[in-house]
Amino acid sequence: PGPMPPDGDLGLKPDYVVASGRGTVYSFVVHHKPEVPGKKLPFAIALVELEEGVRMLGEVIGTTDIHIGQKVEAVFVRVDDELTLPAWKVAE
């Protein structure tokens, strides 16, 4: 949780919720040009609204045939020993 506004409830204790990893495509783009180092074109990037209401951005793995409202699930792509990125796959 981030900082609270100065006029916020100072008695409120910050908390967190473990997300389900399931969500719905809110918006997306299929990237065709320019080339991106390490990526095969085209690829899709989606803004996903999680079941918990938070929106997250990430690549859609395995397809560029996506649509708004489509159900997706979180996956994690290991880039190297120090970097793992969230991504999405179409839900079964």
Summary of the structure (lengths in Angstrom):
residues: 92
radius of gyration: 16.3
end to end distance: 31.4
largest distance: 50.1
contacts: 196
relative contact order: 0.23
helix: 0%
strand: 46%
